[in-house]
Amino acid sequence: MLKRSTRGAPDISPARLVNQHLAKPTLGTAAEVVSTLGAIQAQDYASAKWAIAQRTIGATDAEVEREISDARILRTHILRPTWHFIAAADIRWMLELTAPRIRTAVASYDRKLGIDADVRRKTRAVLSQALRGGAHLTRLELAQELTKGGVRADGTQLLAHLVMHAELDGLVCSGVRRGKQFTYALVDECVPATRYLMRDVALQRLATTYFRTRGPATEEDFAWWSGLTRADARAAVHTVEGLENEVITGKTYWYSTLGAPTKQPAVRLLTSYDEYLVSYKDRSAMQRRVDPEKVGENFDFLGSYVITLNGQIVGRWTRSIDTDCVEISVQPFVRLSRIELDAVEEQANRYAQFLGLPLKIERAKRKATSKRL
């Protein structure tokens, strides 16, 4: 059972923090993190690498990048739709489950862009040939190949949707970065053959991963995160072995384990769209200490860099990266104790170590007094 607070309703944030491997990181590699969590949102590439590293016992940016280059981790469109990191072994069964919903979500854009079944077929043929033999090509190079092959690929949106459909077809995925440029490669040349999963088995696997690593969460949360229908989410919950549930303020929350919260202040510096923020349709549970009047109505928690304390948002942080150091500034939204401020600084040092750079930090004040953001 969830522990009740003095106000009656339990605080589910500490349990989520543990299950998301943020309270007490024990995983050793980036691939272990991605495989355990199933998918990690990654449209902000640098931020997503930090999101992975925070869930390990000390991985660096270079180490995470190496695992991506080695194709242990892939970056592709697979949920909702947006970019996600996923484990290489999961790409085929997960795409089989989620791709139809993504195609439905982007159908209106496809019609505006003139993308139909024939265009998708021609795109697959051109890209299959262009990437054959271990080629890793940038998006611009793919556009050039498509144009030569008779497929119109001018315009950022048109090209992005053509390549996304190739991802959804299980044809292409992320390749090795060329400097700061992203490349694409053939899935069949990056990922060994994997066993096909029946749809109900795949749905059960995705739901099991979600509730074990994001619980306590609702069916609505799972439907939001996965992009699947409410009917699929509802059916999937009841196939996961060992789930318990509890009704809180009229909503049913499901979880497999609650974990033991840390006795020390569990501070995390989260970047935009971290899974701790984006995994839930209802994010009110992590905003119990935030005073909206002090924060300001225009502050976007989901797309911002936030400081969490024991799972609750308590401030924001910014960082400026140079060749010789990383400068971090923190702004609490609530009063923090000296021990808590020390924990914030410790996490700032962890981020600097992740980047392999010296840290310059603007020390936090005990209380945020300005309404300006």
C-alpha positions in Angstrom: 0.0 0.0 0.0 1.1 3.6 -0.7 2.1 5.6 2.4 -0.5 8.2 3.2 0.6 11.8 3.8 -0.7 14.1 6.5 -3.2 15.5 3.9 -4.6 12.0 3.3 -3.6 11.4 -0.3 -0.3 9.5 -0.8 2.6 11.0 -2.5 3.4 8.6 -5.4 6.5 10.6 -6.5 9.1 8.7 -4.4 7.9 5.4 -5.7 8.1 6.6 -9.3 11.6 7.9 -8.7 12.7 4.5 -7.5 11.0 2.6 -10.3 12.5 5.0 -12.9 16.0 4.2 -11.6 16.5 7.8 -10.5 16.6 7.5 -6.7 19.2 4.8 -6.4 20.8 4.1 -9.8 22.2 0.6 -10.1 22.4 0.0 -13.9 25.9 0.0 -15.4 25.4 0.8 -19.1 23.3 3.0 -21.3 21.9 0.0 -23.1 20.7 -1.5 -19.8 18.8 1.7 -19.0 17.1 1.9 -22.4 16.2 -1.8 -22.3 14.9 -1.6 -18.8 12.7 1.5 -19.5 11.7 0.4 -22.9 12.0 3.7 -24.6 13.4 7.1 -23.7 12.3 10.3 -25.5 15.1 11.7 -27.5 14.2 14.6 -29.8 16.7 16.6 -27.7 19.7 14.4 -28.3 22.1 15.8 -25.8 19.4 16.0 -23.0 18.3 12.4 -23.7 21.9 11.1 -23.2 22.0 12.8 -19.8 18.6 11.3 -19.0 20.1 7.9 -19.7 23.4 8.6 -17.7 21.5 9.7 -14.6 20.0 6.3 -14.4 23.4 4.6 -14.4 26.0 4.4 -11.7 28.3 6.8 -13.5 28.2 6.7 -17.3 29.7 9.6 -19.2 28.5 11.3 -22.4 31.3 9.6 -24.3 30.3 6.2 -23.0 26.7 6.7 -23.9 27.7 8.0 -27.4 29.9 4.9 -27.9 27.0 2.6 -27.2 24.8 4.5 -29.7 27.6 4.3 -32.3 27.9 0.5 -31.7 24.1 0.2 -32.4 23.4 -1.2 -28.9 21.0 1.7 -28.7 19.0 3.1 -31.7 17.2 6.4 -32.2 14.0 6.3 -34.2 10.4 7.3 -34.3 8.5 4.6 -32.4 6.0 6.2 -29.9 3.4 9.0 -30.2 5.3 10.0 -32.7 8.6 11.5 -31.7 12.2 10.5 -31.5 13.0 7.8 -28.9 16.1 5.8 -27.9 15.3 2.1 -27.8 17.4 -1.1 -27.4 18.3 -2.6 -30.7 16.7 -5.9 -29.7 13.3 -4.2 -29.3 13.0 -2.3 -32.5 11.1 -4.8 -34.6 8.4 -6.0 -32.2 7.8 -2.5 -30.9 7.4 -1.0 -34.3 5.0 -3.8 -35.3 2.9 -2.8 -32.3 3.1 1.0 -32.5 3.7 2.0 -36.1 0.0 1.7 -37.2 -1.0 4.2 -34.5 1.7 6.7 -35.6 0.7 6.4 -39.2 -2.9 7.3 -38.2 -1.6 10.3 -36.2 0.4 11.7 -39.1 -2.1 10.8 -41.9 -3.4 14.4 -42.3 0.1 15.7 -42.7 0.8 13.0 -45.3 -2.2 14.1 -47.3 -1.0 17.7 -47.3 2.5 16.7 -48.3 1.3 14.3 -51.0 2.7 11.2 -49.4 0.7 8.1 -50.4 1.4 4.3 -50.6 3.1 4.7 -54.0 5.5 7.4 -52.7 6.3 5.3 -49.7 7.0 2.3 -51.8 9.4 4.3 -54.1 11.1 5.8 -51.0 11.7 2.3 -49.6 13.2 1.1 -52.9 15.6 4.1 -53.2 16.7 4.0 -49.6 17.3 0.2 -49.6 19.6 0.6 -52.5 21.4 3.8 -51.2 22.1 2.4 -47.8 23.0 -1.2 -48.8 26.5 -2.5 -47.9 26.8 -0.6 -44.6 26.4 2.9 -45.9 25.5 5.5 -43.3 24.0 8.6 -44.9 22.9 12.0 -43.6 19.4 13.3 -44.2 20.7 15.7 -46.9 22.4 12.7 -48.6 19.2 10.7 -48.4 17.3 13.7 -50.0 19.8 13.7 -52.9 19.4 9.9 -53.4 15.6 10.2 -53.3 15.7 13.1 -55.9 17.9 11.0 -58.2 15.4 8.1 -57.8 12.5 10.2 -58.8 11.0 10.9 -55.4 10.4 14.5 -54.6 12.2 15.3 -51.3 12.4 19.1 -51.2 11.4 20.9 -48.1 12.2 20.0 -44.5 8.8 18.6 -43.6 8.4 16.4 -46.7 11.8 14.9 -46.2 11.3 14.3 -42.5 8.0 12.5 -43.2 9.5 10.3 -45.9 12.3 9.2 -43.7 10.0 8.7 -40.7 7.8 6.4 -42.8 11.0 4.4 -43.7 11.6 4.2 -39.9 8.1 3.0 -39.2 8.4 0.4 -42.0 11.4 -1.0 -40.0 13.7 -0.2 -43.0 16.0 2.5 -41.5 17.3 3.6 -38.1 20.0 5.8 -36.7 23.5 5.3 -37.9 26.9 6.4 -36.6 27.1 10.2 -36.2 29.4 12.0 -38.6 30.7 14.8 -36.5 27.6 16.5 -35.2 25.5 15.2 -38.1 23.1 12.3 -37.7 23.1 9.5 -40.2 20.7 6.7 -41.2 21.5 3.0 -41.8 19.5 -0.1 -42.6 17.9 -1.9 -39.7 18.7 -5.3 -41.1 22.4 -4.4 -41.2 22.5 -3.0 -37.7 20.2 -5.4 -35.8 20.4 -9.2 -35.8 17.3 -11.1 -36.7 14.8 -11.2 -33.8 11.7 -13.4 -33.1 8.3 -12.1 -34.2 5.8 -11.4 -31.4 2.1 -11.9 -31.6 0.3 -8.5 -31.0 -1.1 -9.5 -27.7 2.3 -10.7 -26.5 3.9 -7.4 -27.6 1.2 -5.4 -25.9 1.7 -7.3 -22.7 5.5 -6.8 -22.9 5.2 -3.0 -23.4 2.7 -2.7 -20.6 4.8 -4.8 -18.3 7.8 -2.6 -19.0 5.8 0.6 -18.5 4.2 -0.2 -15.2 7.3 -1.8 -13.7 9.4 1.3 -14.4 6.7 4.1 -14.3 4.3 3.0 -11.7 2.2 4.0 -9.9 0.5 5.1 -13.1 -3.0 5.0 -14.7 -4.3 3.4 -17.8 -4.6 6.9 -19.3 -0.9 7.5 -18.5 0.1 4.3 -20.3 -2.1 5.2 -23.3 -0.5 8.7 -23.5 3.1 7.4 -23.3 2.7 4.5 -25.7 0.4 6.3 -28.2 -1.9 3.3 -28.1 -5.7 3.4 -27.7 -7.4 3.6 -24.4 -9.0 0.2 -25.2 -5.5 -1.4 -25.8 -4.2 0.3 -22.6 -7.1 -1.0 -20.5 -6.7 -4.5 -21.9 -3.0 -4.6 -21.5 -3.1 -3.6 -17.8 -4.9 -6.8 -16.9 -2.4 -9.0 -18.7 0.6 -7.8 -16.6 1.5 -10.3 -13.8 1.8 -9.1 -10.3 0.3 -5.6 -10.7 -1.4 -4.0 -7.7 -3.7 -1.0 -7.8 -5.0 1.7 -5.5 -7.6 4.4 -6.1 -6.4 7.9 -5.3 -8.7 10.9 -5.7 -10.9 8.8 -8.0 -8.2 7.4 -10.3 -6.8 3.9 -10.3 -3.1 3.7 -10.1 -1.2 0.5 -11.0 2.2 -0.6 -9.9 4.2 -3.8 -9.4 6.6 -2.5 -6.7 6.9 0.6 -4.6 10.6 0.4 -3.7 12.2 2.0 -0.7 12.7 5.8 -1.0 16.2 7.0 -0.1 16.7 8.6 3.3 18.9 11.3 1.9 17.6 14.2 -0.3 17.1 12.6 -3.7 17.9 15.6 -6.0 17.9 15.3 -9.8 18.7 17.8 -12.5 16.3 16.8 -15.2 16.4 18.1 -18.8 13.5 18.7 -21.1 11.2 15.7 -21.8 12.9 13.4 -19.3 10.9 10.2 -18.9 10.1 11.2 -15.3 8.2 14.1 -16.7 6.9 12.9 -20.0 5.8 9.4 -19.1 2.5 10.6 -17.6 -0.5 12.3 -19.0 -1.3 13.7 -15.6 1.8 15.3 -14.1 0.2 17.0 -11.1 1.8 14.4 -8.7 5.2 16.0 -9.1 4.1 19.6 -8.7 2.8 19.5 -5.1 5.5 21.9 -3.8 5.3 24.4 -6.7 3.6 27.7 -6.1 2.2 28.7 -9.6 2.1 32.4 -8.7 5.9 32.4 -8.0 6.8 30.3 -11.0 4.6 32.1 -13.6 1.9 30.7 -15.8 4.2 30.6 -18.9 6.7 28.2 -17.4 6.7 24.9 -19.3 7.7 22.1 -16.9 7.8 19.5 -19.6 10.1 21.3 -22.0 12.3 22.9 -19.3 15.3 21.9 -17.2 13.9 21.3 -13.7 15.2 20.4 -10.3 13.4 17.7 -8.5 13.7 16.8 -4.8 12.3 13.4 -3.7 10.3 13.4 -6.9 8.8 16.9 -6.5 9.7 19.8 -8.8 11.4 22.5 -6.6 13.2 24.7 -9.1 14.8 25.0 -12.5 18.4 25.1 -13.8 20.2 26.3 -16.8 23.6 25.4 -18.2 26.1 26.9 -20.6 28.7 24.6 -22.1 32.0 25.9 -23.4 35.1 24.2 -24.5 36.8 24.6 -21.1 33.9 24.3 -18.6 30.2 24.0 -18.0 28.4 26.8 -16.1 25.3 25.8 -14.2 22.8 28.2 -12.6 20.1 27.1 -10.3 16.9 28.8 -9.2 14.8 27.2 -6.5 11.1 27.8 -6.5 10.8 26.9 -2.8 12.9 27.2 0.4 15.6 24.6 0.4 17.7 23.5 3.4 21.5 23.6 3.3 21.6 19.8 3.0 19.2 20.0 0.0 21.3 22.8 -1.6 24.4 20.7 -1.1 22.6 17.8 -2.9 21.8 20.2 -5.8 25.5 21.1 -6.1 26.4 17.4 -5.9 24.2 16.7 -8.9 25.7 19.7 -10.8 29.1 18.1 -10.3 27.7 14.8 -11.6 26.6 16.6 -14.7 30.0 18.2 -15.2 31.6 14.7 -14.8 29.2 13.3 -17.4 30.4 16.0 -19.8 34.1 15.6 -18.8 34.3 19.3 -18.0 35.2 21.5 -15.0 32.1 23.0 -13.3 31.4 26.6 -12.6 28.2 27.0 -10.6 26.1 29.9 -9.6 25.3 28.9 -6.1 21.6 28.5 -5.2 19.9 30.9 -2.8 17.9 29.5 0.0 14.7 30.9 -1.4 13.5 32.0 -4.8 12.1 35.5 -4.5 11.7 36.7 -8.1 8.7 36.0 -10.2 10.7 36.6 -13.4 11.8 33.6 -15.4 
